[in-house]
Amino acid sequence: MTQDALARLIDRQAVVDVVVQYATGLDRRDWELYATCFTDPCEFDFSGWRGQAAVVLPPAEWAAKVRATNGNFDTTQHLSANHVVDFDGADAATCVSYMQAQHWFSAARLTALGHPADEPRWCTLGGFYTNSVVRTGDGWRIRRCQLDVTWVTGDPTVFDLARSMGDRG
């Protein structure tokens, strides 16, 4: 294996690692880890899920917005798989990855919050992320994060419930 091929494999793994770090930060409620995935500023395009226009924000501000919803679930699980990394020169790449994201409230927690429930409420999203990443002095970072949801199962109103709770995460 040539030095160039080895360097490309190392870079590919580093790109995949930052995409997986995104999911890890969310699910561990480690908002600092989550924020370090992104360049400052970063573009976030979730129009494929929520229909809202893309925004450009500093990572800490984006992490606070995400925390105000995702941080309120009892638990979440974001799976990231089938990473396809295409490089555009030495310092830029696009990583497309499949995703499944489970968002969960237990019946006990719902009841405690004044939403009596005999069963948990949950929603799972499926689709893919298209992340534009760049090499920075601190390693590879996401400079544009695009979510495209292709299927939903469960109760999507759990997101409204989580948003209505304020930032508790």
Rosetta silent file (secondary structure, phi, psi, omega in degrees, C-alpha in Angstrom):
SEQUENCE: MTQDALARLIDRQAVVDVVVQYATGLDRRDWELYATCFTDPCEFDFSGWRGQAAVVLPPAEWAAKVRATNGNFDTTQHLSANHVVDFDGADAATCVSYMQAQHWFSAARLTALGHPADEPRWCTLGGFYTNSVVRTGDGWRIRRCQLDVTWVTGDPTVFDLARSMGDRG
SCORE:     score description
SCORE:     0.000 S_00000001
   1 L     0.000  136.332 -179.559    0.000    0.000    0.000 S_00000001
   2 L   -79.011  161.771  176.495    1.325    3.432   -0.904 S_00000001
   3 H   -59.880  -39.460  179.329    1.677    6.294    1.566 S_00000001
   4 H   -64.357  -42.304  179.142   -1.049    8.194   -0.327 S_00000001
   5 H   -65.283  -40.910  177.857   -3.452    5.252   -0.117 S_00000001
   6 H   -64.747  -43.620  178.139   -2.751    4.848    3.592 S_00000001
   7 H   -61.722  -38.413  179.201   -3.258    8.572    4.213 S_00000001
   8 H   -65.858  -40.850  177.713   -6.581    8.429    2.326 S_00000001
   9 H   -63.955  -40.617  177.809   -7.763    5.496    4.469 S_00000001
  10 H   -63.809  -44.216  177.914   -6.820    7.376    7.642 S_00000001
  11 H   -63.900  -41.897  179.176   -8.701   10.456    6.417 S_00000001
  12 H   -58.672  -45.266  179.718  -11.719    8.355    5.446 S_00000001
  13 H   -64.407  -38.358  178.897  -11.879    6.875    8.943 S_00000001
  14 H   -65.055  -36.483  176.344  -11.539   10.334   10.506 S_00000001
  15 H   -65.215  -48.479  178.291  -14.475   11.579    8.383 S_00000001
  16 H   -60.187  -41.243 -179.342  -16.614    8.607    9.422 S_00000001
  17 H   -59.553  -40.927 -179.532  -15.563    9.147   13.057 S_00000001
  18 H   -70.229  -32.604  175.962  -16.831   12.743   13.102 S_00000001
  19 H   -67.329  -41.241  177.240  -20.159   11.614   11.590 S_00000001
  20 H   -69.336  -35.608  176.778  -20.483    8.917   14.268 S_00000001
  21 H   -58.115  -36.050  176.015  -19.438   11.454   16.922 S_00000001
  22 H   -53.790  -51.360 -179.511  -22.513   13.468   15.906 S_00000001
  23 H   -67.226  -40.723 -179.475  -24.754   10.544   16.921 S_00000001
  24 H   -62.288  -46.347  178.889  -22.724    9.773   20.035 S_00000001
  25 H   -59.226  -42.988  177.901  -22.935   13.352   21.297 S_00000001
  26 H   -60.392  -52.126 -171.383  -26.710   13.390   20.809 S_00000001
  27 H   -74.532  -26.854  176.103  -27.398   10.091   22.520 S_00000001
  28 H   -87.776   -4.342 -175.952  -25.029   10.643   25.429 S_00000001
  29 L    59.390   35.916  177.998  -26.394   14.163   25.896 S_00000001
  30 L  -100.746   85.440 -171.103  -22.813   15.386   25.583 S_00000001
  31 H   -69.799  -27.432  175.909  -23.585   18.723   23.967 S_00000001
  32 H   -69.132  -45.716  176.476  -19.972   19.876   24.009 S_00000001
  33 H   -59.236  -44.850  179.391  -18.882   16.738   22.124 S_00000001
  34 H   -58.134  -48.449 -177.324  -21.778   17.236   19.719 S_00000001
  35 H   -62.820  -30.082 -178.136  -20.848   20.887   19.061 S_00000001
  36 L   -73.610   -2.341  176.310  -17.228   19.972   18.302 S_00000001
  37 L   -73.812  -17.823 -165.408  -18.392   18.055   15.208 S_00000001
  38 E  -113.817  153.140  169.377  -19.002   21.301   13.339 S_00000001
  39 E   -74.897  165.790  178.348  -17.120   24.195   11.804 S_00000001
  40 E  -121.441  108.918    0.340  -17.925   27.677   13.060 S_00000001
  41 E   -83.543  177.700  178.696  -20.244   28.612   11.484 S_00000001
  42 E  -136.942  148.561  176.315  -21.963   25.567   10.010 S_00000001
  43 E   -97.042  132.825  179.443  -24.961   25.177    7.703 S_00000001
  44 E  -122.012  119.521 -178.882  -27.777   22.906    8.896 S_00000001
  45 E  -120.568   97.574  178.042  -30.421   21.823    6.402 S_00000001
  46 E  -109.184   23.876 -179.013  -33.201   19.782    7.991 S_00000001
  47 H   -62.138  -25.774  177.560  -35.796   20.878    5.433 S_00000001
  48 H   -71.003   -8.892  177.116  -36.179   17.215    4.439 S_00000001
  49 H  -115.878  -54.363 -172.687  -37.647   16.573    7.897 S_00000001
  50 H  -101.618   -9.603  177.702  -39.173   19.751    9.280 S_00000001
  51 L    78.946    0.996  179.689  -39.668   21.730    6.073 S_00000001
  52 L   -87.310  153.224 -179.795  -37.852   24.771    7.438 S_00000001
  53 L   -64.251  153.933  175.644  -35.167   26.569    5.484 S_00000001
  54 L   -59.918  152.112  177.809  -31.510   25.792    6.114 S_00000001
  55 E  -129.223  153.500  173.915  -29.756   27.893    8.758 S_00000001
  56 E  -116.306  119.354 -174.211  -26.162   28.907    9.323 S_00000001
  57 E  -140.865  156.919  168.635  -25.249   28.971   13.020 S_00000001
  58 L   -66.607  149.857 -177.123  -22.315   28.698   15.376 S_00000001
  59 H   -56.174  -40.453 -178.522  -21.995   25.124   16.703 S_00000001
  60 H   -64.881  -37.807  178.622  -22.882   26.039   20.304 S_00000001
  61 H   -68.071  -41.528  176.535  -26.092   27.742   19.190 S_00000001
  62 H   -63.135  -45.010 -179.698  -27.089   24.754   17.047 S_00000001
  63 H   -60.074  -38.726  178.276  -26.294   22.350   19.896 S_00000001
  64 H   -64.771  -40.037  177.757  -28.514   24.405   22.234 S_00000001
  65 H   -63.624  -44.763 -179.604  -31.392   24.229   19.725 S_00000001
  66 H   -66.240  -41.757  179.129  -31.009   20.461   19.347 S_00000001
  67 H   -59.268  -38.635 -176.957  -30.696   20.010   23.114 S_00000001
  68 H   -63.039  -18.674  174.231  -33.970   21.896   23.672 S_00000001
  69 H  -108.700  -64.574 -174.185  -35.794   19.067   21.852 S_00000001
  70 H   -63.437  -29.222  179.632  -33.652   15.917   21.855 S_00000001
  71 L   -69.563  -11.784 -177.357  -32.411   16.512   25.392 S_00000001
  72 L   -93.885  -13.079  176.757  -35.957   16.145   26.714 S_00000001
  73 L   -70.127  154.564  173.021  -36.603   12.581   25.559 S_00000001
  74 L   -60.245  -42.257  177.645  -36.051    9.773   28.057 S_00000001
  75 E  -158.249  157.201  171.927  -33.622    8.365   25.540 S_00000001
  76 E  -135.002  158.049  172.911  -32.639    8.585   21.905 S_00000001
  77 E  -143.480  113.314  179.584  -30.649    6.286   19.681 S_00000001
  78 E  -107.011  114.380  179.166  -29.136    7.591   16.461 S_00000001
  79 E  -100.721  138.632 -178.063  -27.620    4.913   14.239 S_00000001
  80 E  -129.005  120.897 -173.768  -25.247    5.862   11.437 S_00000001
  81 E  -144.193  171.571  174.896  -24.325    3.273    8.802 S_00000001
  82 E    54.061   50.479 -178.208  -23.252    2.652    5.202 S_00000001
  83 E   -70.679  123.267  174.489  -20.863    5.597    5.093 S_00000001
  84 E  -115.198  116.737 -176.336  -19.837    6.561    1.579 S_00000001
  85 E  -110.996  123.182  175.494  -17.015    9.102    1.590 S_00000001
  86 E  -117.217  122.631 -178.681  -16.069   10.996   -1.575 S_00000001
  87 E   -88.290  144.192  173.953  -13.046   13.295   -1.366 S_00000001
  88 L  -121.678   78.896 -174.537  -12.777   16.620   -3.134 S_00000001
  89 L    86.524 -166.517 -174.651   -9.067   17.236   -2.871 S_00000001
  90 L   -81.217  -22.092 -169.499   -6.981   16.722    0.249 S_00000001
  91 L  -124.681   16.167  178.835   -9.044   18.786    2.676 S_00000001
  92 E  -146.666  147.318  179.807  -12.726   18.371    1.752 S_00000001
  93 E  -156.759  164.801  171.275  -15.113   15.452    1.431 S_00000001
  94 E  -121.127  132.131  177.404  -18.767   14.481    1.371 S_00000001
  95 E  -119.849  116.619  174.171  -20.011   11.668    3.574 S_00000001
  96 E  -103.166  128.675 -179.128  -23.444   10.189    2.855 S_00000001
  97 E  -139.844  143.887  174.213  -24.682    7.821    5.543 S_00000001
  98 E   -72.021  152.502  177.655  -27.911    6.021    6.311 S_00000001
  99 E  -141.914  148.793  164.713  -29.564    6.876    9.586 S_00000001
 100 E  -133.151  132.728 -176.863  -32.215    5.622   11.948 S_00000001
 101 E  -130.801  112.193  179.052  -33.112    7.812   14.891 S_00000001
 102 E   -95.384  135.043  179.110  -35.302    6.548   17.731 S_00000001
 103 E  -128.299  125.561 -163.460  -36.856    9.091   20.118 S_00000001
 104 E  -135.081  131.840  166.994  -38.506    7.664   23.250 S_00000001
 105 E  -119.202  130.154  175.588  -40.708    8.698   26.183 S_00000001
 106 L   -76.363  156.687  177.735  -41.629    6.054   28.775 S_00000001
 107 H   -61.455  -40.067 -179.438  -45.236    5.773   29.957 S_00000001
 108 H   -62.431  -43.108 -179.490  -44.126    6.561   33.519 S_00000001
 109 H   -67.359  -42.469  178.273  -42.384    9.769   32.467 S_00000001
 110 H   -58.877  -44.334  179.660  -45.333   10.870   30.333 S_00000001
 111 H   -62.818  -44.211  178.635  -47.685   10.325   33.260 S_00000001
 112 H   -61.454  -28.632  179.458  -45.359   12.261   35.589 S_00000001
 113 L   -86.557    2.007  179.372  -45.403   15.137   33.076 S_00000001
 114 L    90.311   18.090  177.625  -49.210   15.236   33.091 S_00000001
 115 L  -120.977   74.708 -174.449  -49.727   13.186   29.920 S_00000001
 116 L   -49.255  133.376 -176.979  -51.235    9.966   31.295 S_00000001
 117 L  -148.825  139.290  174.451  -50.091    6.995   29.225 S_00000001
 118 L   -92.581  -17.240 -178.577  -50.322    3.226   29.474 S_00000001
 119 L  -134.418  158.483  174.771  -47.628    2.723   26.855 S_00000001
 120 L   -64.810  158.974  172.203  -44.466    4.546   25.800 S_00000001
 121 E  -117.647  136.921 -175.029  -44.616    7.074   22.998 S_00000001
 122 E  -153.346  164.396  173.641  -41.880    7.034   20.423 S_00000001
 123 E  -147.890  135.080  175.077  -40.970    7.942   16.889 S_00000001
 124 E  -116.535  130.806  175.937  -38.305    6.505   14.633 S_00000001
 125 E  -105.875  143.262  173.599  -36.992    8.401   11.630 S_00000001
 126 E  -129.652  150.055  179.325  -35.148    6.737    8.778 S_00000001
 127 E   162.521 -137.860 -178.932  -33.248    8.270    5.933 S_00000001
 128 E  -153.517  155.682  172.879  -29.792    9.630    5.313 S_00000001
 129 E  -107.056  141.921  167.901  -27.396   12.436    6.118 S_00000001
 130 E  -118.105  108.054 -177.861  -25.284   14.219    3.550 S_00000001
 131 E  -109.560  124.385  169.902  -22.417   15.869    5.413 S_00000001
 132 E   -89.751  125.029 -175.907  -19.887   18.161    3.766 S_00000001
 133 E  -123.578  151.966  178.626  -16.718   17.946    5.836 S_00000001
 134 E  -135.657  151.669  174.152  -13.435   19.827    5.835 S_00000001
 135 E   -80.183  129.957  176.580  -10.068   19.319    7.436 S_00000001
 136 E  -121.413  178.246  175.259   -9.388   21.945   10.096 S_00000001
 137 L   -63.632  -18.366  179.266   -6.541   22.521   12.536 S_00000001
 138 L  -105.116   14.376 -179.244   -8.607   20.433   14.992 S_00000001
 139 E   104.376 -170.949 -178.670   -9.302   17.566   12.578 S_00000001
 140 E   -73.491  137.203  179.925  -12.204   16.887   10.252 S_00000001
 141 E  -137.054  151.107  177.072  -15.383   18.877   10.949 S_00000001
 142 E   -80.914  124.771  177.390  -18.843   19.026    9.389 S_00000001
 143 E  -104.272  -17.522  175.016  -19.388   22.332    7.576 S_00000001
 144 E  -148.198  124.829 -177.678  -22.813   21.434    6.138 S_00000001
 145 E  -119.189  117.479 -179.401  -25.204   18.900    7.616 S_00000001
 146 E  -120.253  126.094  177.712  -28.235   17.876    5.584 S_00000001
 147 E  -106.911  128.253  173.385  -30.876   15.460    6.881 S_00000001
 148 E  -121.074  112.240  178.926  -33.259   13.740    4.476 S_00000001
 149 E   -90.201  125.946 -178.604  -35.988   11.703    6.165 S_00000001
 150 E  -109.529  -14.845  175.455  -37.419    9.030    3.873 S_00000001
 151 E  -156.910  154.321 -179.571  -39.669    7.210    6.357 S_00000001
 152 E  -138.749  137.793  172.591  -41.258    7.676    9.772 S_00000001
 153 E  -134.952  152.055 -177.112  -42.844    5.170   12.124 S_00000001
 154 E    94.527 -149.561 -171.503  -44.457    5.740   15.493 S_00000001
 155 L  -113.026   97.768 -178.522  -45.819    9.051   16.768 S_00000001
 156 L   -65.152  -14.056  178.800  -44.172   12.158   15.281 S_00000001
 157 L   -70.522   -8.678  176.876  -46.038   14.376   17.776 S_00000001
 158 H   -62.745  -25.712  177.701  -43.480   13.307   20.408 S_00000001
 159 H   -68.733  -39.008  175.939  -41.234   16.032   18.967 S_00000001
 160 H   -62.150  -43.529  177.845  -43.889   18.663   19.746 S_00000001
 161 H   -60.342  -46.814 -179.765  -44.102   17.304   23.279 S_00000001
 162 H   -62.319  -41.981  179.189  -40.316   17.397   23.692 S_00000001
 163 H   -65.084  -34.629 -176.987  -40.129   20.980   22.345 S_00000001
 164 H   -70.481  -13.657 -176.415  -42.920   22.094   24.689 S_00000001
 165 L   -82.469   -8.273 -174.470  -40.887   21.014   27.711 S_00000001
 166 L    75.031 -174.104 -176.263  -38.243   23.717   27.316 S_00000001
 167 L   -87.966   98.294  178.206  -34.542   22.958   27.683 S_00000001
 168 L  -111.535   -6.788 -171.361  -34.252   20.252   30.351 S_00000001
 169 L   -80.523    0.000    0.000  -31.582   18.148   28.634 S_00000001
